Each structure stands twice: as C-alpha cells, then as structure tokens.
Amino acid sequence: MIEEPPLEIENFKISLNSKTDAGTEVIIANWVDVGRDSSYTFTDLNLVSTKRYYFSVKGRDGLGNFSNIAVSDGFVIDLVGPIVTGISVPQDQLLPIYQNASIDVTVSEQLSGANIQFSSAQGDLLNIDPSYKIDGNQINLAFVPPFTSADELKIIVEALDLAGNKSPKIEFKYTVSYLGDYDLDGEITWEDLGVFVKAFEENDLGKELGPIAGTAPYYKPKPDGVFNTRDAMAFVRMWHWDKKNNSGKMIAKLLPTEGASLSTSFETDHMLIYPPKGTKAVEVILNYPVADMSMSLPITEAITANAITLSKVDTLTGQILLNAAYFNDGDLPIRIDLRHIQSKDNVPVDISYNFVGENNQNLSSGYQILDIKPVPKEFALHNNYPNPFNPVTTINYDLPKEAKVLLIVYDLMGREVARLNDSFMPAGYHSVQWNSRNQYGAQVSAGVYFYHIQAGEFIKTQKMILLK
C-alpha cells in the first residue's frame, strides 16, 4: 500500500478568547482567516490588565478539513509600570565613610532598563564614582568610598519593565556617617575615642582619618596610610564640633550601677576620681549648681604618647564633660578643681561615669549624686555672733584638714568656764553654740569672756561680751 503525502495547509484561522472566573469561555475576537501568514495583529480591542487571554489556531487543508485547535498558554496585558517592593539598605541607616556602599532596589517585575539620577549635597559625585547594573528585577547601586563626612546622597530611580512601562520616580536619601563615628550611632563619643586610640596603637589603617579637607562636619578624608597627629587632630575637631552642636550630651546620664564602685576623695580645693585598674577609656560627666560652687579641670586638652584627653567645661550651666582614652592603662586619678562660692553646706553634684578596659570590658559605670562638703583653705576662728549676746551665741571655726580641736571659754581671770569641744573633728566649716552656762550647768554672770581654740598647730583667742 502506497501512502499519499499529507495535504498542504491552505489557510489558518485564529481567534482570541478569555475566561470568566467560573471558567466559561468568552470570545474576544472570533475566528479570523489569516491565510498562510505566520503572524496577525488584532486591533480595536478593549483588553484589560486583570485578565488572561488565549490565542486559538486551526489550519485547513485543500480538501476543507480542519486540524485540531491549538490553544496558547495565555498572556496578560502589561499596562502598569514596575513597583519598588524592597530596598536592601534602609534609608535611616548611616553609610560608613570608608566602606563600599552597595544598595539593591527590588521591583515587582523583570526590567529592561532604568533611569538613575545621582546627587550629593557636598558635590562629591566625581569622587564617589556612582554606578548601577540591572539583574532581573533588581537594580544594584554602587558607590566607591571614601565619602564626605555628613554628606547626603540622593538617588532618583525610574525603572522600565519589558513592555516599556515606567515606574513612578522614586527618591532615596542616604546620610554619610560623621568622621570618627565608628559605631554609626550619629555621635562622636568616648566609645569612638576608645576605638580610635586602639586603632592608632595597633596601626589599623582601616580606621585612619586624616589628612582631611573641608570644614566640620563636612570633612573629606584623604588617608595617607600613616597614623599620626593629623589623624588625631581630625578626631579632636569632630569631637568638639559634636559637643558644640549637642549641648545635651553634657547632662549626667542616669546609668545603672555596674562593676566596681565609684572611688573618689576630696581635699580643700579639689576632688580626685580614681579609675579602676586596667582602664583604657573613660567618660565622666559632672553637673553642679553654679550658685554654690565652681568646678574646673586643671589639665589641658592633650594628645600625648600616653593618651588622648578631650574635655568641655560650661561654667554658665555648671557642666563638665571629660573623655579620655589611653594607649596604656589609665590608672592615674582624675583631678577636678573645686571652689565654693557661698554655701557652707554640702553641695549636691550629679556625676555619671563609664570606665572600660581592654576589648570594651565594662569595669565600672553608674550615676550618683555626690554631696561635696566645702573644705576651707586655712584654719580660722571667727567672731561670735551675736556679740554682745544674751544668753546664746554662736562660734564658727574652719578646719582645712582633720584635727584634734580644743575649744574652751575662759573668764577674765583666765579660769576655764566651759569646754565646748575636745575631740577630733573632720575638715570643714564648723559651728558650736554657748548658752552662757559653765561646765556644771550653772548660769554665769554678765561680763567679758574669751573663747580659745587649739587645732593642731593653730591657736587663736577671741573676746565676747555677755549681757544681762
């Protein structure tokens, strides 16, 4: 038996259909004879983007026989541009000055291209060399450091899908971290100082700062591969700028007490704060009432072979901030000079403190209210008041240091009338009253009396008059 060759296709017919949600077929364009053309364009159709459409094709041979109907997988009309669905780096996250910035913008569909606009508030575009590339439904934005401190980078993205639809223009803004803000918390703090000093000591050039160009805070670093005083001064300038523009950072912090207890001592004109053994970095904040006393730091700001010490004193509001980081252990006491102005009572001083050791180990931290007792600079016995008096008078005396105090009242004949004190007394301002009675409790007669003090090597006598 001889098989006859298949008949050639004389013409094709094509139709366009859709389906309802229930699955019922809906004819969009009825069968159209397209001859032997391999393509056909439907026009004047009111298609919507929410439905799926299907092409149906059948062929007819020379005898008028039709083939089986072939149905396409379907297609959806794309009338909407892509939508941004995610971004790899949140806009509130600071960009490190020395790290490559790579930001992935993810959109809702495959992309054919994008229009990207870059800008820098500090005009840093040529330096940071921005670029981008497209991978499927992602746009990768890349920036090459170093950036300018506190700069603001603005990126406008317009994405194009495969159908040529454009997304709305979307603006992203990123802020570059401050120079020296190693922990990216938006501040130049004692923790950052500790990181810098450790990097300096270990020659960790990844944390190098200088030389720098520009003005604070918009410094542009130009690292030279050497840790030296240029790097240290760059940090110092940023620290001062930060404290000048953030005065609230000089308020004592309500820190929980952890680690070793705060160790202090007080002398006539100063107090000492003793860092725990092994201290590598410290922050001390003192707030005091300016009407009662003044406080100051005797040390000058210094960059030495042993440490970097930074301080700020506000005498108007009564605030002192001290930050220090040590190349070696900083166990030497911190001196604060004191001067009492009016009050002879204890003066409350708020203090918060942080001491950390190697590898940021917390050695001691907390918040306290110190009652600082005024201590006079020299021994003194003051005039009693009132004088003349009846029947009670007050006698004041000053002790610059602890001493055995003997305070006795004598009559004109040099006889002891009353012993007002015979004991060791602490340094400070002291008062005692005499009620014009003798050592046996009997009232003495009117007349002239003497009160005599002996405190260590200090001896003095004053006269008073008792009236009746």
Secondary structure, DSSP 8 states (H G I E B T S, - for coil): --------EEEEEEEEEEE-TT--EEEEEEEEEEET-S-----S----TTSEEEEEEEEEETTS-B---EE---EE---S---EEEESS-TTS-B-TTS-EEEEEEESS-EEEEEEEEEETTS-HHHH--EEEEETTEEEEEE-S---TT-EEEEEEEEEETT--B---EEEEEEB--TT-TT-SSS--HHHHHHHHHHHHHT-GGG---SEEEETTEEEE---S--SHHHHHHHHHHHHHHHHS-GGGGS------EES---EEE-SSEEEE---TT--EEEEEEE--TTTEEEE-SS--EE-SSEEEEEEEETTTTEEEEEEEESS---S-EEEEEEE-S--S-EEEEEEEEEE-GGG-EEEEEEEEEEE----SS-EE---BSSSBSS-EEEEEEESS-EEEEEEEE-TTS-EEEEEEEEEE-SEEEEEEE-SB-TTS-B--SEEEEEEEEETTEEEEEEEEE--
